[in-house]
Amino acid sequence: MLRQATPGGSAVYVHRLGLHHFAYLRAVSEGLPIVEAAKRYLGVEHGHQAKVAHLQTRDAVRAVARRRGLSAWRLIGLSFSAMQTDVTTYQGATCIAPSLDEFIAASALEDWSESEVLQMHHEIYPANARALRRQRVRSRLRERLLCTLHELETLAAEQPQPSDAIAGWFDSTTAVKLLRIDVVILAQLQEHIAAGGRWWRLLPGIGRTKAQRISAYLAILLINQPQPCRPVFALPSPPRPLDPDLPTYSEYPLLLADDDKKAIDAWVAAKAGSAATLKAYTREATRLLLWLHYERHAAALGRMTLLDCRDYMAFLQHVPVQWISRARAKPGAPGWAPFRGPLSTRSVRQAITIVVSMFHWLQATGYIGKNPWLLVNQKIGDDKEERVLQSKALSEVATQQVIAYCKTKLPAPAAHRMVFIVQFVASVGLRSAELLAVKLSDIQHEEEGWVMQVHGKGSKNRIVAIPPSALQALNTYLQARGLGDITRADSAAPVLASLHDPLQGVGYQALYEHVKSWLSKAIDVADLPASERHRMSQASTHWLRHTFGTRAIAKDVPLDVIQAQMGHASIQTTTAIYGRAPMRRRIDELDRAFK
């Protein structure tokens, strides 16, 4: 291994000599600028780095040449640029003097001796004689250098291998950064890059341009090595037609679809009652189609067997790493995969429920004849790591500290909105989508008190009670927006508005990022036990809805009231999420029995 002393602690660019180092020196000798040659062959970005890399490469190869006793070692690293034609005066006129080779070709002097050609050239272009002599010398030196580089390349150049250490081929600065993310050998870096997406996101000081340079340099190093294969997940286009060998299951089929993709689209259109449901149904159906395509050799939905169903359930519980997408990779692009990460037990259950529902529907339409999922045990055991009673709610103390932080640390418009969100949602229990959709016209005063009509999950309408604390928070927020209280504000205004326009609503992503960011900052500095800060580090808007449910349970609000307020489909859902009420009764009953 070659190690070069560098002035001033510069990065070390040459540890081992490879074919690319000799390609670099040949390019320089032919006149390619050092900066451009260093970018192309050495993976170097900047001019000052190129100079250091050039000196290290030159000195390393010169050292080998001197050890071999090659007298041309001084030529290594020099540039012998392509010969330039000179301007001279011939018979009173300015003309361009051709090189000797051009003169021979143009004058058909191939059979003349070199001395005769030189004499004729000197007579016609007398001012160019000295330049020609220089050209001949430089040409001979260049040829000598190229022969020397070829000989040294054969003797000293190593062929980089995937198992080679990163530190042996990359400059010391880049190597240290790669080692920090546990990329130790070239093969690991190759796999990182092949995975696609923003593979460089954990490398400090490395952006897209530098990452592309690293990737290009690695390709030069491993030019003769096979590239790791990572599937680019995509369904066949056009979709594979319905298998003609499958029997027709209905004399009058209800679904006119001639491929699985069209059948799935019809199911989604018929059964998805909201945008969120549509997204979930499409996602799970597409995942199944991709699994059939890549893991079952393009099997059709109608050919799924009991074994396929069991294998798919096992697949969902242990998603292979190559099926997990890289960050920010777009569908169909390298690095994209159908899953964002391993699925939780709850997500596996939801995926299986959706797929089973789809097969029920497809069988009912006559598109498939048999439903193998009916014969499969679809139950998934609980996750032993799940903490059943771990609350996703803010305590009273935490809520007050979050509000105090927002009032003192946030700029006025953001503070008013954030305080309102925390107080209102924690007192009413709305979903994020419901909060974003509701307008002041949906709020009215009835004989029983203030209420709000909400168009909620499953496209169902419900009436939500607004307690005095929530109404006060709303009025304070409306006045901060310059609209007056609820009785005077423009009824067309959204309940939750943009920071820049009091009459303009906001999107889901903006709400999510706004709340999560400020909750995280407030909790970080809150005077709370470390365990509670850790638990609440992932708090989001949905936690405020859970805060309402948890406090309502703690204050002995009946479960049916909580169910109606929160819009749960059944009281069992409310009990499952907020199980502390039945737990309290269980403990009380056992206390009485065994006191």
Secondary structure as UniProt FT lines:
FT   HELIX           7..9
FT   HELIX           19..29
FT   TURN            30..31
FT   HELIX           34..41
FT   HELIX           47..67
FT   TURN            68..69
FT   HELIX           71..75
FT   TURN            76..77
FT   STRAND          86..90
FT   TURN            91..92
FT   STRAND          93..97
FT   HELIX           100..107
FT   TURN            110..111
FT   HELIX           114..124
FT   HELIX           126..128
FT   HELIX           129..156
FT   TURN            162..163
FT   HELIX           166..168
FT   HELIX           172..180
FT   TURN            181..182
FT   HELIX           186..194
FT   TURN            199..202
FT   TURN            204..205
FT   HELIX           208..221
FT   TURN            222..224
FT   TURN            244..245
FT   HELIX           260..271
FT   HELIX           275..295
FT   TURN            296..297
FT   HELIX           301..303
FT   HELIX           306..317
FT   HELIX           321..323
FT   TURN            327..328
FT   TURN            331..332
FT   TURN            334..335
FT   HELIX           345..365
FT   HELIX           372..375
FT   TURN            384..385
FT   TURN            388..389
FT   HELIX           396..409
FT   HELIX           412..428
FT   HELIX           432..437
FT   HELIX           440..442
FT   STRAND          443..446
FT   TURN            447..448
FT   STRAND          449..455
FT   HELIX           457..459
FT   STRAND          461..465
FT   HELIX           468..480
FT   TURN            481..482
FT   TURN            486..488
FT   TURN            491..492
FT   TURN            502..503
FT   HELIX           508..524
FT   HELIX           530..535
FT   HELIX           536..538
FT   HELIX           541..554
FT   TURN            555..556
FT   HELIX           559..566
FT   HELIX           571..577
FT   HELIX           580..593
//
